[in-house]
Every structure is written in C-alpha cells, then in structure tokens.
C-alpha cells in the first residue's frame, strides 16, 4: 500500500493535543466520556489505548488523512458515532470512540437521555437545571414537555389524583396556553387507558412516546451537547432534496441512492407522444386522471364524458345525459365516482365501475364552470356563472350555499381549509373552506381564465387572457414568477402543476402546442406538438406517470413521462400503425371513435 507523504498527507493526532494533560484511560459508557464537563473530548483515552492504523509502520502518533476536509473533524466523527449507534454497530461504535478520542455524548447528557427513557422524571427535572438550557422560558417549555408526559403516564396507570396535582400545580404554571390545558384536563374523564390513548393521540408509556419527548427536548439543548436525532439521515435527505430541486425534469423519485447525485435522464419528460385517443365528436374541453392513475376522464362540447383505461387506452364508459356542453370533471378521492359539470346548469354523479348515473344536482341558474371534492367521498363544491358557490352532499341535497362573484374556476385545499375562486374579471378570491368566509384576494392585471393550486397549497398559478401564467406564493401573497411563450386570448385554457412535488408547470396554447416549464427556475423545458387546433387543457398524474392534453381537434394526447411509466404503451400493439398522423379526417374520426391511435409526433425540447 502506498501512503501519502508530506505535510498534506496526514493530520496531527498526538495525545498531548487532545488529552488536555490527562494521560490515563478510564472505562467509558457506550455513549459518553467520564469527564462530565468535556463534551466530545478525548480526555479519557491515552495514546497507549489508541490502536495503530497501519501495523508495522511507526505512525502511533500520526493519523494518515487521504484528503483535507472543510468540515470540523469532531462534528463528522460524532455524526458517524450516532449513525453507528442507531444502526446497532456496537463494537464499531466503541472502536471509533477509542480510536478517535471523541464521544457521542458526555456523561450528564447520557444520564439525561437514560432518565427520560426510564421514566425517572425527578432526575430529568434536576438535569434540566444543569445541562445548559439558555433561558428560563426555554427551561419552562422543556419542563412542560416532561410534565405532560408524566401526567399522561399517571393517567394511563389510573393514578388520577397524582395526575390532577401535576395538572393543577405544575403544568398550569408552565404555560399560558389555556386551550391546551383544557384539552389535558378533559383527558381525566377517559374511562380507560385505551380511551386515553385514542383521545390524546398518544401511544402510551411503553410505546414511542418517551423517544418523542426526547426528540422534542432537543429543540432546547445545544446540538454541540446533544446531537439532533438522525442527523446524518437528515443531511442526506436535505442533499437529495436539493438535487431534486436542481433537476430540470423531475418526474421520478430519487431512487439512485447515495452513491451518485440525483438527476432525471434528459430528456425524460416527455419522451414523446405515445397515444392519441379518439372518441369524442366535438372539441374536448377538460381532462382529469383518477387519483389511482387507472383512468382518464374527458369532457366535451359533444355533451358527453368518456372514461378511458390507462392500461390499454380504450374506452371504459361513455357517459351521456347532459343537455349542454360538459365543461368540468372531478374524481372522488377513492376513484369510484366522478362528477361532471355542464352548461345545462346541472351536475351529475356517475359510478365508475358501471357507468351508471347515481345522482343529478339542480341548484345553479347558469353554466356550472367548476367543481371539486372536499376531502372525503360524500360531498363536493361547485361554482358557476350565476354568482353561486354550493357545497353538495352526494345524496343530492345542498349543505351550504353562498353568494360569490361569477366563477371562472376554483381550487381547493382541504388540509389548509382554503378555497380559491377566479372571477370573471381580474381577481382571485380566497375563502376559508370550512365557513366560506372571505379571507383575501389577489389582483391580476388581466382576465383570469384558469387557476391551479399546488398539492401543498403553497403556490397557485393563474392563466391570463394576455397569454401569461403567473405563480403566486400564498404564504406571502406575492407573485413569484411569470411564464410565457404560449398564446391565449378568447378561449379558456386550463393550466396545471405537473411532475413530482408539482415541480413543473404546464399549459395549452391556441396554436395547438402544450408548454412545460420548470417551476423553480422558470426555464422552458418542452413544447409538445400533438394537436392541430387549440390545446384546451393539460393534466398530470404521478400515479400514471404521464401528462395528458386535449384539444379542439377532438383528440386527447398521452405523453408518458419516462420509459416504463404505467402509461407507457410502447410495447403494446395499438389499433393503428405507428408513425401515422395523430389528426384524421372526419371520416377517419368516425372509424376510430372507439379507441386509441399510436403516434410518434414531435417534441421540441429546450435545453
């Protein structure tokens, strides 16, 4: 073995430099040094206990470094120690402590940890006074966490008098949060330990609750004394998240592992038009993938809806019955039912398995422009040009109705209790979803034609009649970015988030193209050429691994995001030969109205 030489080839590792003058070794606990005041020190490890790294070479007092590092050695070693300990490599953990001279935790911190996990609450209280929590406010907050755990464990043991004393004499002194104290006091009425665990969302003293208390307490303890839990895994996760954010085409999970940086192969999205679906007799105005990715539903000016199988791109059901154009669709969260909205002023609920009509909904006085489900499978919301927003039960009854501006589009986040409404002019109105009370509005410089909300409800995008998309940060209520290049004017063209974690933005265009941008950089990634007339809508499904577009040319295009995606039909024989034009004459439309048509139309990729 050839060893590096010279000053740059090794790091000094002498006993005198680290021992602080102490040259005798003493037994160590697995997590700690015996010097309580020396966090991470090597004071208890002498050169006589330090094994030679290269047997046969006189390097006892020198440690060979293969490279210099910008990171602090002690911090790196302690992170390695934590990871080894968490993974159960006890012998390697001990060996690294001995060889490096660093310990994961000093004795007081190790005892503090052990006391929490053992439920020795008096020792924990005493330790909180000595482990270096900086302020009295922080100590009170930490002690509250400990006392709450003790209170819950006493309730679980049915020691109600002791629990009540802790609530009255200690917890009430440590917080001004009256609501939380009321919630805790209500737990005294739980008739059994099982009921307590359910009511408090707590898994008991023998569950993981003490570990969770320990994790929460680390917010108040210096990380130099107590390394935050799973710190190395946190750093790995942050690094991968950063790589994914820098990935222009991010449509697949970061599955390459830790050996290489994440990147989606370029170009991976889209790989090219896979199929053109034909079944409608007039313009296709709306598309929606089922949440499970098994189906795609389309709505048309021909007054019908079609449910397509994403397995073989064939028609599963044709839903007929509306007396006007169908302009909007919404799948239930369980993918078993779908709602259609129409210019005939009604909505209809359909069973996906049978294709049967389950319920009609009459309550709007003009065109119903949009609808969304409200987190479960038994109610949804609709908006129309009649200044009404209505919450419906699936049994046909109206749960709630409020007056509103004329609705061009709406979006919902159940988790954030947020309803966004695009009016017929230039405003986006935000409402509290639970009460339908007005919160705020966002002002645009032109008419808002469509609206989309990210899955985490942090961002929304608006499609304007001037041919621009604007992205808003709803936390700050500031416009973050503009996207342009497509053409839009008098027609409603639906924009959408796409890709993993909504990292892509997509919209149609009046020139028949569809556009894809990176959300975070604003970079134009692709122009999709699959239609000959206005592309009205783009919709994405992570479950199907595909983008779908629909057009005035009566067709639907499927764009798989990557080879091997659930939507990738490259190995499945289609009804018509490949490399054929995706747009047929009227006669061809009639002959192909039953299914899919394989194509290989072009994609302009912008690098």
C-alpha positions as CSV (number, residue, x, y, z in Angstrom):
1,X,0.0,0.0,0.0
2,X,1.4,3.4,-1.0
3,X,0.8,6.0,1.7
4,X,0.6,9.8,1.1
5,X,3.6,11.7,2.3
6,X,4.4,15.3,3.2
7,X,2.6,17.8,5.3
8,X,-0.6,17.5,3.3
9,X,-0.7,13.7,3.7
10,X,-1.6,13.4,7.4
11,X,-3.4,15.2,10.2
12,X,-1.7,15.5,13.6
13,X,-3.3,13.2,16.1
14,X,-1.0,13.4,19.2
15,X,-2.1,12.5,22.6
16,X,-0.9,15.8,24.0
17,X,-3.1,17.8,21.6
18,X,-6.3,16.2,22.7
19,X,-5.8,14.9,26.2
20,X,-5.6,18.2,28.0
21,X,-2.8,16.8,30.0
22,X,-4.7,13.7,31.2
23,X,-2.8,10.6,30.3
24,X,-4.6,7.7,32.0
25,X,-7.6,5.9,30.4
26,X,-10.8,5.1,32.3
27,X,-13.8,2.9,31.4
28,X,-16.4,4.6,29.2
29,X,-20.1,4.1,28.8
30,X,-21.2,3.4,25.2
31,X,-22.4,6.9,24.7
32,X,-20.2,9.0,27.0
33,X,-16.9,10.1,28.3
34,X,-16.2,10.1,32.1
35,X,-15.3,13.8,32.0
36,X,-18.7,15.5,32.6
37,X,-17.5,18.9,31.6
38,X,-15.8,18.0,28.3
39,X,-18.3,17.3,25.6
40,X,-16.9,15.1,22.8
41,X,-13.4,15.3,24.3
42,X,-10.7,12.6,24.2
43,X,-9.6,13.2,27.8
44,X,-10.2,9.6,29.0
45,X,-8.3,8.0,26.1
46,X,-4.5,7.8,26.1
47,X,-2.1,7.0,23.3
48,X,-1.5,3.6,24.8
49,X,-5.1,2.6,24.1
50,X,-5.0,4.0,20.6
51,X,-4.6,1.2,18.0
52,X,-2.1,1.6,15.2
53,X,-3.8,2.4,11.9
54,X,-1.1,0.9,9.8
55,X,0.5,-2.1,11.6
56,X,4.2,-2.3,11.0
57,X,4.6,1.5,10.5
58,X,5.6,3.8,13.2
59,X,2.5,6.1,13.0
60,X,1.2,5.7,16.5
61,X,1.0,9.5,17.0
62,X,0.1,10.4,13.4
63,X,-3.2,9.7,11.6
64,X,-3.0,9.4,7.9
65,X,-5.6,11.6,6.1
66,X,-6.3,10.8,2.5
67,X,-7.7,14.3,2.0
68,X,-8.2,17.5,3.8
69,X,-11.8,18.4,4.7
70,X,-13.6,21.7,5.2
71,X,-15.7,20.2,7.9
72,X,-14.9,20.1,11.6
73,X,-13.5,16.7,12.5
74,X,-15.2,16.3,15.8
75,X,-18.6,17.0,14.3
76,X,-18.1,14.5,11.5
77,X,-16.9,11.8,13.9
78,X,-19.8,12.4,16.3
79,X,-22.3,12.1,13.4
80,X,-20.7,8.8,12.4
81,X,-20.9,7.6,16.0
82,X,-24.6,8.5,16.2
83,X,-25.3,6.7,12.9
84,X,-23.4,3.6,14.0
85,X,-25.2,3.6,17.3
86,X,-28.6,4.0,15.7
87,X,-27.8,1.1,13.3
88,X,-26.7,-1.2,16.1
89,X,-23.0,-1.4,15.3
90,X,-22.0,-1.5,18.9
91,X,-18.4,-2.9,18.5
92,X,-17.6,-0.5,15.7
93,X,-19.1,2.4,17.7
94,X,-16.9,1.6,20.7
95,X,-13.8,1.2,18.4
96,X,-14.4,4.5,16.8
97,X,-14.7,6.3,20.2
98,X,-11.5,4.7,21.3
99,X,-9.6,5.4,18.1
100,X,-10.8,9.0,17.6
101,X,-10.9,10.2,21.1
102,X,-14.4,11.7,20.6
103,X,-17.6,10.6,22.3
104,X,-21.1,10.9,21.1
105,X,-22.3,12.5,24.4
106,X,-20.8,13.4,27.8
107,X,-21.9,11.7,31.0
108,X,-24.6,14.2,32.1
109,X,-26.3,14.1,28.7
110,X,-26.1,10.3,28.6
111,X,-27.7,10.2,32.0
112,X,-30.4,12.7,31.0
113,X,-31.3,10.5,28.0
114,X,-31.4,7.4,30.1
115,X,-33.6,9.0,32.7
116,X,-36.2,10.1,30.1
117,X,-36.3,6.6,28.5
118,X,-36.6,5.1,32.0
119,X,-39.3,7.5,33.1
120,X,-37.2,8.8,36.1
121,X,-38.9,12.2,36.0
122,X,-37.3,13.7,39.2
123,X,-33.8,13.0,37.7
124,X,-35.0,14.6,34.4
125,X,-36.1,17.7,36.2
126,X,-32.8,18.0,38.0
127,X,-30.9,17.6,34.8
128,X,-32.8,20.3,33.0
129,X,-31.2,22.8,35.5
130,X,-27.7,21.7,34.7
131,X,-27.4,20.7,31.0
132,X,-27.2,24.3,29.8
133,X,-30.6,25.4,28.5
134,X,-30.1,29.0,27.9
135,X,-33.2,30.8,29.1
136,X,-35.9,30.4,31.8
137,X,-38.5,30.5,29.1
138,X,-36.8,27.6,27.3
139,X,-36.5,25.6,30.6
140,X,-40.2,26.1,31.3
141,X,-41.1,24.9,27.8
142,X,-38.8,21.9,28.2
143,X,-40.2,21.1,31.6
144,X,-43.8,21.4,30.3
145,X,-43.0,18.6,27.8
146,X,-41.7,16.4,30.6
147,X,-44.6,17.1,32.9
148,X,-47.1,16.4,30.2
149,X,-45.6,13.0,29.6
150,X,-45.6,12.3,33.3
151,X,-49.3,13.4,33.5
152,X,-50.3,11.1,30.7
153,X,-48.4,8.2,32.2
154,X,-50.1,8.7,35.5
155,X,-53.5,8.8,33.8
156,X,-52.6,5.6,32.0
157,X,-51.8,4.0,35.3
158,X,-55.1,5.3,36.7
159,X,-53.4,7.4,39.3
160,X,-55.9,10.2,38.8
161,X,-55.2,12.2,42.0
162,X,-51.5,12.4,41.3
163,X,-52.2,13.4,37.7
164,X,-54.6,16.1,38.8
165,X,-52.0,17.6,41.2
166,X,-49.4,17.8,38.3
167,X,-52.0,19.5,36.1
168,X,-53.1,22.0,38.7
169,X,-49.8,22.7,40.4
170,X,-47.2,22.3,37.7
171,X,-48.5,22.3,34.1
172,X,-50.8,25.2,34.7
173,X,-47.8,27.3,35.9
174,X,-45.6,26.4,32.9
175,X,-47.9,27.6,30.1
176,X,-50.4,30.3,29.3
177,X,-52.0,28.1,26.6
178,X,-55.5,27.8,28.1
179,X,-56.8,25.7,25.3
180,X,-54.1,23.0,25.7
181,X,-54.7,22.9,29.5
182,X,-58.4,22.4,28.8
183,X,-57.6,19.5,26.4
184,X,-55.4,17.9,29.1
185,X,-58.0,18.3,31.8
186,X,-60.6,16.7,29.6
187,X,-58.4,13.5,29.5
188,X,-59.2,13.0,33.2
189,X,-62.6,11.8,32.1
190,X,-61.3,9.0,29.9
191,X,-62.7,5.7,31.3
192,X,-59.8,3.5,30.4
193,X,-56.1,3.6,29.2
194,X,-57.3,2.6,25.7
195,X,-59.7,5.6,25.6
196,X,-56.9,7.9,26.9
197,X,-54.5,6.8,24.1
198,X,-57.1,7.4,21.5
199,X,-58.3,10.8,22.8
200,X,-54.7,12.1,23.3
201,X,-53.3,10.6,20.1
202,X,-50.6,9.1,22.3
203,X,-49.2,5.5,22.2
204,X,-48.6,5.1,25.9
205,X,-45.6,4.9,28.2
206,X,-44.4,1.7,26.7
207,X,-44.7,2.9,23.2
208,X,-42.6,5.5,21.4
209,X,-43.8,8.5,23.4
210,X,-40.7,8.8,25.6
211,X,-38.5,8.8,22.5
212,X,-40.7,11.5,21.0
213,X,-40.4,13.6,24.2
214,X,-36.6,13.2,23.9
215,X,-36.7,14.4,20.3
216,X,-38.8,17.4,21.3
217,X,-36.5,18.3,24.1
218,X,-33.5,18.6,21.8
219,X,-35.0,21.8,20.4
220,X,-33.9,23.4,23.7
221,X,-30.4,21.7,24.1
222,X,-27.3,22.8,22.3
223,X,-26.6,20.5,19.4
224,X,-23.0,20.5,20.5
225,X,-24.0,18.7,23.6
226,X,-26.8,16.5,22.2
227,X,-26.6,15.7,18.5
228,X,-30.1,16.1,16.9
229,X,-31.7,12.7,16.3
230,X,-31.0,11.0,13.0
231,X,-28.8,14.0,12.0
232,X,-26.9,12.2,9.2
233,X,-30.1,10.9,7.7
234,X,-31.5,14.5,7.8
235,X,-28.4,15.7,6.0
236,X,-28.8,13.0,3.3
237,X,-32.4,13.9,2.9
238,X,-31.6,17.6,2.5
239,X,-28.9,16.9,0.0
240,X,-31.3,14.7,-2.1
241,X,-34.0,17.4,-1.9
242,X,-31.5,20.0,-3.1
243,X,-30.5,17.7,-6.0
244,X,-34.2,17.1,-6.9
245,X,-34.8,20.9,-6.8
246,X,-32.0,21.4,-9.3
247,X,-33.3,18.6,-11.6
248,X,-35.0,20.3,-14.6
249,X,-37.1,17.3,-15.5
250,X,-38.2,16.0,-12.1
251,X,-40.8,13.3,-12.7
252,X,-39.3,10.3,-10.9
253,X,-38.4,9.7,-7.3
254,X,-34.8,10.0,-6.3
255,X,-34.0,6.3,-6.5
256,X,-30.3,6.3,-7.5
257,X,-29.3,6.1,-3.9
258,X,-26.4,7.9,-2.2
259,X,-23.5,6.9,-4.4
260,X,-24.4,9.4,-7.2
261,X,-26.3,12.7,-7.4
262,X,-29.9,12.5,-8.4
263,X,-30.9,13.5,-11.9
264,X,-33.7,12.5,-14.2
265,X,-32.3,11.4,-17.6
266,X,-32.6,14.1,-20.2
267,X,-34.9,14.3,-22.0
268,X,-37.1,12.1,-19.8
269,X,-40.2,14.3,-19.8
270,X,-41.8,14.0,-22.2
271,X,-40.3,11.0,-24.1
272,X,-42.7,11.7,-27.0
273,X,-46.4,11.3,-27.8
274,X,-47.4,7.7,-27.1
275,X,-51.1,7.6,-28.0
276,X,-53.8,9.8,-29.4
277,X,-57.2,8.9,-28.0
278,X,-60.3,9.4,-30.3
279,X,-63.8,9.1,-29.2
280,X,-65.4,12.5,-29.0
281,X,-67.4,14.0,-31.8
282,X,-66.6,17.6,-30.9
283,X,-64.0,19.7,-29.0
284,X,-62.5,18.2,-25.8
285,X,-62.6,20.8,-23.0
286,X,-61.5,19.1,-19.9
287,X,-59.4,16.1,-18.6
288,X,-58.9,14.5,-15.2
289,X,-56.9,11.5,-14.1
290,X,-58.4,9.3,-11.4
291,X,-56.4,9.5,-8.2
292,X,-55.2,5.9,-8.5
293,X,-54.0,6.6,-12.1
294,X,-56.1,3.8,-13.6
295,X,-58.4,6.0,-15.6
296,X,-58.5,9.3,-17.5
297,X,-61.8,11.1,-17.9
298,X,-62.6,13.6,-20.7
299,X,-65.4,16.1,-21.1
300,X,-66.5,17.5,-24.4
301,X,-68.6,20.0,-26.2
302,X,-70.5,17.0,-27.6
303,X,-72.3,16.8,-24.2
304,X,-70.6,13.6,-23.2
305,X,-67.9,12.3,-20.9
306,X,-65.6,9.4,-21.6
307,X,-63.7,7.3,-19.1
308,X,-60.6,5.8,-20.6
309,X,-58.5,2.9,-19.3
310,X,-54.8,3.9,-18.8
311,X,-53.9,0.2,-19.0
312,X,-54.7,-0.1,-22.7
313,X,-56.1,3.4,-23.7
314,X,-59.5,2.0,-24.6
315,X,-62.9,3.4,-23.7
316,X,-64.4,2.0,-20.5
317,X,-67.6,4.0,-20.4
318,X,-69.3,6.8,-22.4
319,X,-71.4,9.0,-20.0
320,X,-74.3,10.6,-21.7
321,X,-77.3,12.6,-20.4
322,X,-76.3,16.2,-20.1
323,X,-78.3,18.6,-22.3
324,X,-75.4,21.0,-22.7
325,X,-71.6,21.0,-23.1
326,X,-69.7,19.3,-20.3
327,X,-67.0,21.8,-19.1
328,X,-65.5,20.2,-15.9
329,X,-64.9,16.9,-14.2
330,X,-63.9,15.9,-10.7
331,X,-62.9,12.5,-9.4
332,X,-63.8,11.4,-5.9
333,X,-60.8,10.6,-3.7
334,X,-61.4,6.9,-3.8
335,X,-61.6,6.9,-7.7
336,X,-65.0,5.2,-7.5
337,X,-67.3,8.1,-8.6
338,X,-66.9,11.2,-10.8
339,X,-68.8,14.4,-11.0
340,X,-69.5,16.3,-14.3
341,X,-70.4,19.9,-14.6
342,X,-72.3,21.3,-17.6
343,X,-73.7,24.4,-19.3
344,X,-77.1,22.8,-18.8
345,X,-76.9,24.2,-15.2
346,X,-76.6,20.8,-13.6
347,X,-74.0,18.5,-12.2
348,X,-74.2,14.7,-12.4
349,X,-72.6,12.0,-10.3
350,X,-71.5,8.8,-12.1
351,X,-70.5,5.3,-10.9
352,X,-67.1,4.4,-12.4
353,X,-67.5,0.6,-12.3
354,X,-70.9,0.5,-14.0
355,X,-71.1,3.9,-15.8
356,X,-74.5,4.4,-14.3
357,X,-75.9,7.8,-13.3
358,X,-76.1,8.0,-9.5
359,X,-77.5,11.5,-8.9
360,X,-78.3,14.7,-10.6
361,X,-77.8,18.1,-8.9
362,X,-80.0,21.1,-9.7
363,X,-79.3,24.4,-7.9
364,X,-77.4,26.6,-10.3
365,X,-79.2,29.1,-12.6
366,X,-76.4,29.4,-15.2
367,X,-73.5,27.4,-16.5
368,X,-71.6,25.4,-13.9
369,X,-68.0,26.1,-14.6
370,X,-66.1,24.0,-12.0
371,X,-66.4,21.5,-9.1
372,X,-64.1,19.9,-6.6
373,X,-64.4,17.2,-3.9
374,X,-63.9,18.1,-0.3
375,X,-61.5,15.5,1.0
376,X,-64.0,12.7,1.5
377,X,-66.3,10.8,-0.8
378,X,-69.6,12.2,0.2
379,X,-69.5,15.9,-0.5
380,X,-68.2,18.3,-3.2
381,X,-68.3,22.0,-4.1
382,X,-69.3,23.7,-7.3
383,X,-69.2,27.2,-8.7
384,X,-70.9,28.8,-11.7
385,X,-71.7,32.0,-13.7
386,X,-74.8,32.6,-11.5
387,X,-72.8,34.1,-8.6
388,X,-73.2,30.9,-6.5
389,X,-70.9,28.6,-4.7
390,X,-72.7,25.4,-3.4
391,X,-71.5,22.6,-1.2
392,X,-73.4,19.4,-2.1
393,X,-74.0,16.1,-0.4
394,X,-73.7,13.1,-2.8
395,X,-77.4,12.4,-1.9
396,X,-78.4,15.5,-3.9
397,X,-79.0,17.9,-1.0
398,X,-77.4,21.3,-0.6
399,X,-75.2,21.5,2.5
400,X,-74.3,25.2,2.2
401,X,-74.7,28.0,-0.4
402,X,-73.2,31.4,-0.6
403,X,-73.2,34.3,-3.0
404,X,-69.9,35.0,-4.9
405,X,-68.5,36.6,-8.0
406,X,-69.2,34.8,-11.2
407,X,-66.9,31.8,-11.1
408,X,-64.4,31.1,-13.9
409,X,-62.5,28.4,-11.9
410,X,-62.0,27.3,-8.4
411,X,-59.4,25.2,-6.4
412,X,-59.5,23.6,-3.0
413,X,-57.1,22.6,-0.3
414,X,-58.8,20.6,2.5
415,X,-55.7,20.4,4.6
416,X,-55.3,24.2,4.7
417,X,-59.1,24.8,4.7
418,X,-58.6,27.1,1.6
419,X,-60.9,27.8,-1.3
420,X,-59.6,29.9,-4.2
421,X,-62.1,31.4,-6.8
422,X,-61.1,33.0,-10.1
423,X,-63.8,35.5,-11.0
424,X,-64.8,36.7,-14.5
425,X,-62.5,39.7,-14.2
426,X,-59.1,40.0,-12.7
427,X,-59.3,38.8,-9.1
428,X,-58.5,35.6,-7.2
429,X,-60.7,35.4,-4.1
430,X,-59.6,33.3,-1.1
431,X,-62.1,31.9,1.3
432,X,-62.0,29.8,4.5
433,X,-63.2,26.4,3.2
434,X,-64.9,25.4,6.5
435,X,-67.0,28.6,6.8
436,X,-66.9,30.0,3.3
437,X,-65.9,33.4,4.8
438,X,-63.8,35.7,2.7
439,X,-60.1,35.9,3.6
440,X,-58.2,38.0,1.0
441,X,-57.9,38.5,-2.8
442,X,-55.0,38.5,-5.3
443,X,-55.2,41.1,-8.1
444,X,-54.1,40.3,-11.6
445,X,-53.6,42.8,-14.5
446,X,-55.8,40.9,-16.9
447,X,-58.8,38.5,-17.0
448,X,-58.1,35.2,-15.2
449,X,-59.1,32.3,-17.4
450,X,-57.9,29.4,-15.3
451,X,-56.5,28.5,-11.9
452,X,-54.5,25.7,-10.3
453,X,-53.3,25.0,-6.8
454,X,-50.2,23.0,-5.8
455,X,-50.8,19.9,-3.7
456,X,-49.3,21.6,-0.6
457,X,-51.3,24.8,-1.2
458,X,-48.2,26.9,-1.1
459,X,-48.5,28.1,-4.7
460,X,-51.2,28.8,-7.2
461,X,-50.9,29.6,-10.9
462,X,-53.2,31.7,-12.9
463,X,-53.7,31.7,-16.7
464,X,-54.4,35.1,-18.1
465,X,-56.1,36.2,-21.3
466,X,-52.9,38.0,-22.2
467,X,-51.0,34.7,-22.7
468,X,-49.1,34.7,-19.4
469,X,-49.1,32.4,-16.4
470,X,-48.4,33.9,-13.0
471,X,-47.3,31.9,-10.0
472,X,-48.2,33.2,-6.5
473,X,-46.8,32.2,-3.1
474,X,-49.8,32.0,-1.0
475,X,-47.8,32.3,2.2
476,X,-46.5,35.7,1.3
477,X,-49.3,36.6,-1.2
478,X,-46.6,37.7,-3.6
479,X,-46.3,37.0,-7.3
480,X,-43.2,34.8,-7.6
481,X,-42.7,34.1,-11.3
482,X,-44.2,34.6,-14.8
483,X,-44.3,32.0,-17.6
484,X,-44.9,33.0,-21.2
485,X,-44.5,31.7,-24.8
486,X,-47.9,30.2,-25.3
487,X,-50.8,32.0,-26.9
488,X,-54.1,32.6,-25.2
489,X,-56.9,35.1,-25.7
490,X,-60.5,34.4,-26.0
491,X,-60.5,30.7,-25.1
492,X,-60.4,29.1,-21.6
493,X,-57.2,27.1,-21.5
494,X,-56.5,25.1,-18.3
495,X,-53.1,25.3,-16.7
496,X,-51.7,22.7,-14.2
497,X,-48.9,21.7,-11.9
498,X,-47.1,18.6,-13.0
499,X,-44.2,16.3,-12.1
500,X,-43.2,15.1,-8.7
501,X,-43.9,17.6,-5.9
502,X,-45.5,19.9,-8.5
503,X,-42.1,20.9,-9.8
504,X,-43.3,21.5,-13.3
505,X,-45.9,24.0,-14.8
506,X,-47.8,23.2,-17.9
507,X,-50.5,24.8,-20.1
508,X,-52.1,24.5,-23.5
509,X,-52.0,27.1,-26.3
510,X,-54.2,28.4,-29.1
511,X,-51.5,27.3,-31.6
512,X,-52.1,23.7,-30.7
513,X,-49.0,23.3,-28.6
514,X,-48.6,22.4,-24.9
515,X,-45.8,24.0,-22.9
516,X,-43.8,22.7,-19.9
517,X,-41.7,24.8,-17.6
518,X,-39.6,24.2,-14.5
519,X,-41.5,25.8,-11.7
520,X,-38.5,26.9,-9.7
521,X,-36.3,28.3,-12.5
522,X,-38.9,29.3,-15.0
523,X,-37.0,27.5,-17.7
524,X,-39.0,26.4,-20.7
525,X,-38.4,22.6,-20.9
526,X,-40.6,21.5,-23.8
527,X,-43.1,22.4,-26.5
528,X,-45.3,19.4,-27.2
529,X,-46.6,19.1,-30.8
530,X,-49.6,16.7,-30.8
531,X,-52.6,18.8,-31.8
532,X,-53.7,20.8,-34.8
533,X,-56.1,23.1,-33.1
534,X,-56.2,24.9,-29.7
535,X,-54.9,22.8,-26.8
536,X,-57.5,23.4,-24.1
537,X,-56.2,21.5,-21.1
538,X,-53.2,19.8,-19.6
539,X,-53.4,17.4,-16.7
540,X,-50.8,15.4,-14.9
541,X,-50.8,12.1,-13.0
542,X,-47.9,10.9,-10.9
543,X,-49.6,7.5,-10.5
544,X,-49.9,7.1,-14.2
545,X,-46.5,8.7,-14.9
546,X,-48.0,10.8,-17.7
547,X,-49.2,14.2,-19.0
548,X,-52.4,14.3,-21.0
549,X,-53.6,17.1,-23.3
550,X,-56.9,17.7,-25.1
551,X,-57.8,19.9,-28.0
552,X,-60.4,21.4,-30.2
553,X,-59.3,18.9,-32.8
554,X,-61.4,16.3,-30.8
555,X,-58.3,14.3,-29.7
556,X,-56.5,13.5,-26.4
557,X,-52.8,13.0,-26.3
558,X,-50.9,10.9,-23.8
559,X,-47.3,11.8,-23.1
560,X,-45.6,9.3,-20.8
561,X,-43.0,10.9,-18.6
562,X,-40.4,8.2,-18.8
563,X,-39.8,4.8,-20.4
564,X,-41.5,2.1,-18.3
565,X,-44.1,4.5,-16.8
566,X,-47.5,3.0,-16.1
567,X,-48.8,5.0,-19.1
568,X,-46.0,3.8,-21.4
569,X,-47.7,1.8,-24.1
570,X,-44.6,1.4,-26.3
571,X,-44.7,-2.4,-26.1
572,X,-48.5,-2.7,-26.6
573,X,-49.9,-3.2,-30.1
574,X,-52.3,-0.4,-31.0
575,X,-55.3,-0.4,-33.3
576,X,-53.5,1.6,-36.0
577,X,-49.9,1.5,-37.3
578,X,-47.3,3.7,-35.6
579,X,-46.0,6.9,-37.2
580,X,-49.4,7.8,-38.6
581,X,-50.6,11.3,-38.3
582,X,-52.4,12.0,-35.0
583,X,-55.1,14.0,-36.7
584,X,-57.6,12.3,-39.0
585,X,-60.3,13.5,-41.4
586,X,-63.9,13.5,-40.3
587,X,-64.3,10.0,-41.9
588,X,-61.3,8.7,-40.0
589,X,-62.8,10.2,-36.9
590,X,-65.9,8.1,-37.2
591,X,-64.0,5.0,-37.9
592,X,-61.7,5.5,-35.0
593,X,-64.2,6.7,-32.4
594,X,-63.8,3.6,-30.3
595,X,-60.3,3.9,-29.0
596,X,-56.6,4.8,-29.2
597,X,-54.2,5.5,-32.0
598,X,-50.4,5.1,-31.7
599,X,-48.3,8.1,-32.9
600,X,-44.8,9.4,-32.7
601,X,-45.3,13.1,-33.1
602,X,-42.6,15.6,-32.2
603,X,-41.4,17.3,-29.0
604,X,-39.3,20.5,-29.1
605,X,-37.1,20.3,-26.0
606,X,-35.4,23.4,-24.8
607,X,-32.1,22.8,-23.1
